[in-house]
């Protein structure tokens, strides 16, 4: 009974959420049963007898499901075969199937040889087409780079199938293999596919395509344009493996490449090689000076400055300042002063305000206020005008040496020179209130509050809150009731909330 079969097989969609594959086949066969019952069953009743109909029903009940399963399986197999043939056709037309791009660029050792009969095109024909695609891509005609890479993959397969190297297989081509590889490397770098660069160079070695010095230097130059300094150094390593020696210009660039990636020792080696061949450029000298600065190599920096002087390379203030900074970082204060004195004798005059500020910073770090003042006087005698950084550094030296009044005196000198106090001036002087070895005076608190009010616009809320709390803590420790009220009043006017602990301490102090 087909209706009974239909009612048993056709189940609601939500009744069996974990329906098996066989259940789905039964549902499909159910629909066929309904169509069979509506269309063909009345005709069969008129054509055959009841006994034959009963026989056919028994046969369908026993074998019908197996026939349907076989038919569905056959249709699926034919459909999969059609998809596979389309992918194969796409590969022959230069299109890589999705998910197979990595497999298309296997190393020459891992790639399986293919029969030349698989593709009717020769390596020479593929090379010509690939070069045309490369030229169109370089001309900006819209030809995608992926198509060029697909043709390159096909070219590799053709070479394996013909069991020949590039030079032999492309004798009939209009293009040289070396030109093709140079253009291909340019495409790889331009499109950011740097991981394919070593593979292409390996292919050139395997195909016995010569790699010239110009080829390697061009690749390094293009990589440097994209700031791929690590890849450029890898290309240089391949250049050395081929037994080539680069030019002085490339050595100058290699110094910068190594410095950019943090290989400071290698940068020094490149510079020494460059110096043995020719006089380095001022750019190369500046690069190696920055390398010495990062390494805090004071002797190396001084040797570089003397080498510049011996070779007649003009020493500018920038080179001098980097060297002085290296000496300050290495705590070579006396040697730094000697170098500054030597630079003052150069013609034209080399030191600038940054040079003197660097030396003053060295004295400030040591807490030597007297020497900092001497250097300030010395720079004025040399005709170098101090700036706000100069006065702030001298101010910091006074604070570090415990001379708070002298620090405030430096602030007055700064204002007399035409410079307004900034947030650095505020921070140095206000934070010094709690470090003063002498008892805090009311006049100093008043000056600190006036300075904070004057620099209010240059201070962000975080720094402002910190500085006001420093003044409040220093006033509280000094037990100054009147200035304490003034501090609280000014904090309230500036919208600065004091900490609960500080509030309790101030109230207790005022009550006493």
C-alpha positions, 0 to 999 in steps of 0.5 A, spaced: 500 500 500 503 506 497 499 510 502 501 506 508 509 507 505 508 514 504 505 515 511 510 511 514 516 514 511 514 522 510 516 524 517 515 532 520 522 535 519 522 537 527 521 530 529 527 526 528 533 532 528 538 526 527 535 523 521 540 518 518 542 518 510 538 512 509 532 516 512 533 522 507 534 517 501 527 514 504 524 521 504 526 522 496 523 515 494 517 517 498 516 523 493 517 519 487 512 514 490 507 520 490 508 522 483 508 515 481 501 514 484 498 520 481 500 519 474 502 512 472 498 508 477 491 509 474 494 507 467 497 501 470 490 498 473 487 498 466 493 495 463 495 489 467 491 484 472 490 485 479 495 479 480 500 482 476 499 489 480 500 485 486 507 482 484 509 489 481 508 492 488 511 486 492 517 487 487 518 495 488 517 494 496 523 489 496 528 492 491 525 499 490 529 503 495 536 499 493 534 502 486 534 509 488 540 509 492 544 506 486 541 512 482 543 517 487 550 514 488 551 514 480 548 521 479 553 524 485 559 520 481 558 523 475 557 530 478 564 530 482 567 527 475 564 534 472 567 538 477 574 535 477 574 536 469 573 543 470 578 544 475 583 540 470 581 545 464 582 551 469 589 549 471 591 548 463 588 555 462 593 558 467 588 558 473 590 555 480 584 552 483 582 554 490 586 551 496 592 549 491 596 555 490 601 553 495 602 546 492 603 549 485 610 552 488 613 546 491 621 546 491 624 543 485 626 537 489 619 535 492 615 536 485 613 530 481 615 529 474 610 530 469 609 527 462 610 532 456 604 529 453 599 532 459 600 539 456 601 540 448 604 547 449 612 547 450 616 551 455 618 556 450 611 557 448 609 558 456 615 563 457 613 567 451 606 568 454 608 569 461 613 575 459 607 578 455 603 577 461 609 580 465 609 586 460 602 588 461 602 587 468 608 592 469 604 597 464 598 597 468 593 594 463 590 590 469 593 583 468 593 580 475 599 578 478 596 571 480 595 569 472 603 570 471 604 566 477 600 560 475 603 561 468 610 560 472 607 554 475 605 551 468 612 553 466 616 549 471 611 543 470 613 543 463 620 543 464 619 537 469 615 534 463 621 535 458 626 533 463 630 539 460 633 546 464 631 552 462 636 554 457 635 548 453 628 548 453 627 555 451 632 556 445 626 558 440 623 563 445 624 570 443 626 572 451 631 570 455 630 566 461 634 571 465 630 577 463 624 573 465 626 571 472 628 578 473 621 581 472 618 575 476 622 577 482 620 584 481 613 582 481 614 578 487 616 584 491 611 589 488 605 584 490 608 582 497 609 575 496 616 575 499 616 568 501 617 566 494 623 569 493 628 564 495 624 559 491 625 563 485 632 563 486 633 556 488 629 555 481 634 559 477 640 555 480 636 548 479 635 551 472 642 553 471 640 561 469 645 565 471 644 570 477 648 577 475 650 582 481 645 587 478 640 582 479 641 581 486 642 589 487 636 590 484 632 585 488 635 588 494 634 595 492 626 594 491 626 590 498 629 596 501 624 601 498 618 596 502 622 597 508 624 589 507 631 590 510 631 582 513 629 580 506 634 584 503 640 581 507 637 574 506 638 576 498 645 578 500 647 572 503 645 568 496 649 573 493 655 571 497 653 563 496 654 565 488 661 567 490 659 575 488 662 581 491 658 587 491 659 594 490 661 600 495 654 603 494 651 596 496 655 596 502 653 603 504 646 600 504 647 594 507 650 598 513 643 601 514 639 594 513 643 591 518 642 597 523 634 597 522 633 590 523 638 590 530 644 586 527 649 592 530 655 587 530 654 585 522 652 593 521 659 594 524 662 589 519 659 592 513 662 599 515 669 596 516 669 593 509 666 599 506 671 603 509 677 599 507 674 600 500 673 607 499 671 613 504 664 612 506 659 617 505 656 622 511 650 618 511 654 611 512 658 615 518 651 617 521 648 610 521 655 607 524 655 613 529 647 611 531 650 604 531 655 606 536 650 610 540 645 604 541 651 599 543 654 605 548 660 604 544 664 610 546 671 608 543 668 606 537 664 613 536 670 617 538 674 613 533 669 614 527 669 622 529 677 621 528 676 617 522 672 622 519 677 628 520 682 624 517 679 623 511 677 630 510 669 628 511 666 635 514 663 633 521 657 637 522 653 638 529 649 632 528 655 627 528 658 631 534 651 630 538 650 623 537 657 622 539 657 626 545 650 623 547 654 616 546 659 618 551 654 621 556 650 614 556 657 611 557 658 615 563 665 618 560 664 625 562 671 628 562 672 624 555 666 628 553 668 635 555 675 633 551 671 632 545 667 638 546 673 642 546 676 639 540 670 641 536 670 648 539 677 648 535 674 646 528 673 651 523 667 652 522 665 652 529 661 645 530 658 645 537 651 648 537 646 648 543 644 641 543 652 639 544 652 644 550 645 641 553 648 634 552 654 636 556 650 639 561 645 633 562 651 629 564 653 634 570 645 634 571 645 626 572 651 627 577 648 632 581 654 637 579 650 644 579 657 648 579 659 644 573 653 645 569 653 653 571 660 653 568 658 650 562 652 654 561 657 660 562 661 657 557 656 656 551 654 664 552 662 666 551 662 661 545 656 665 542 651 660 543 644 662 546 641 657 551 634 655 550 629 653 555 632 646 555 638 648 557 635 652 563 631 646 565 637 642 565 641 646 570 635 647 574 634 639 575 642 639 576 640 644 582 635 640 585 639 633 584 644 637 588 639 639 594 640 647 592 632 649 592 633 656 592 639 656 586 633 652 582 628 657 583 634 662 581 635 659 575 627 660 573 628 667 574 634 667 569 630 663 564 624 668 565 630 674 564 632 670 557 625 671 555 623 664 556 616 662 559 616 656 564 613 650 561 611 643 564 618 641 565 620 647 569 613 646 573 615 638 574 622 639 576 621 645 581 614 642 585 617 635 585 623 638 589 619 641 595 619 634 598 626 633 597 629 639 600 634 638 605 632 644 609 625 646 612 620 649 607 619 656 607 612 659 606 615 663 600 617 657 596 610 654 597 607 661 595 612 661 589 610 654 587 602 655 587 604 661 583 608 657 578 602 652 577 597 657 576 601 660 571 602 654 567 595 651 568 594 651 561 600 647 559 598 641 564 594 635 563 589 633 569 593 627 571 600 631 571 596 637 575 593 633 580 600 629 582 603 636 582 598 639 587 598 633 591 606 634 592 605 641 594 600 639 599 604 633 602 610 638 602 606 643 606 603 638 611 610 635 612 613 642 614 607 644 618 605 650 615 597 652 616 596 658 612 600 655 606 596 649 607 589 653 607 591 656 600 593 650 597 586 647 599 583 653 596 587 653 589 586 645 589 578 646 589 578 652 584 582 648 579 577 642 580 582 637 583 580 633 589 584 631 594 585 624 597 581 622 603 587 621 607 590 627 605 584 631 607 584 627 614 591 629 615 590 637 613 584 637 617 587 634 623 593 639 622 589 645 622 585 643 628 592 643 632 
